[in-house]
Amino acid sequence: MVQLGDLIDVGALPSAWRRLADVTRPWEVLARLDELLARLEPLVAGEVHPSAVLEGPVRVEAGARVGPHAYLQGPVWVMAGAEIGHGAFARGGVLLAPGARLGHASEAKRAVLLEGAKAPHFNYVGDSLLGAGVNLGAGVKCANLKTSPGNVHVEGMDTGLRKLGALLGDDVSVGCNAVLAPGTVIGPGSVVYANTSVRGVVPPRTLVKVRHALEPVPLRSP
């Protein structure tokens, strides 16, 4: 059964977030996230565009940036060097480590983006963990709600969560428009090709791809 230490370098977590690693299973990070943000002290010391909207407890550290028309519905913690881009939406408890980026028209809900993790264009990251250096291509969705009743299971284990997105190890790269099903776990260093639908547990340093067969057909004359 996959453990948190199999996915991320827990020793590299920001010191203020070390309690996130006080768990065994990676999805248990979300419960620690709730506990951590319940005591969040609001602060606006970074660069916040005048058109951005900040509601509830929001902490934007010096050196962080919040772009035009972004909407932060706290609790949200944006560390120094992290960025929330134009039109992005962060809600329901979000942590951005140094160098992390939630970019244009992307949404994060109850999510942790570790150092250098990026959801830069038209992404949805729901109830998810993105390890250090993760990159999501444009349009990647981390789906967090099963279409069928019941909790999300990982390797046959009931997580106790009705909503659980993706758990991505350090340095995972996901191609454009891929969809990660609820409870997907991807080991560190793995690569997912564009337009791929992924579910289950992907081992470390694995390439996940779908072969598309193209059939050029001449147009008929009108």
Secondary structure, DSSP 8 states (H G I E B T S, - for coil): ---HHHHS-GGGS-GGGGGGGS-SSGGGHHHHHHHHHTT---EE-SEE-TT-EEESSEEE-TT-EE-TT-EEESSEEE-TT-EE-TT-EEEEEEEE-TT-EEEET-EEEEEEE-TT-EEEES-EEES-EE-TT-EE-TT-EE--B-SSSS--EETTEE-S-SB---EE-TT-EE-TT-EE-TT-EE-TT-EE-TT-EE-SEE-SS-EE--------------
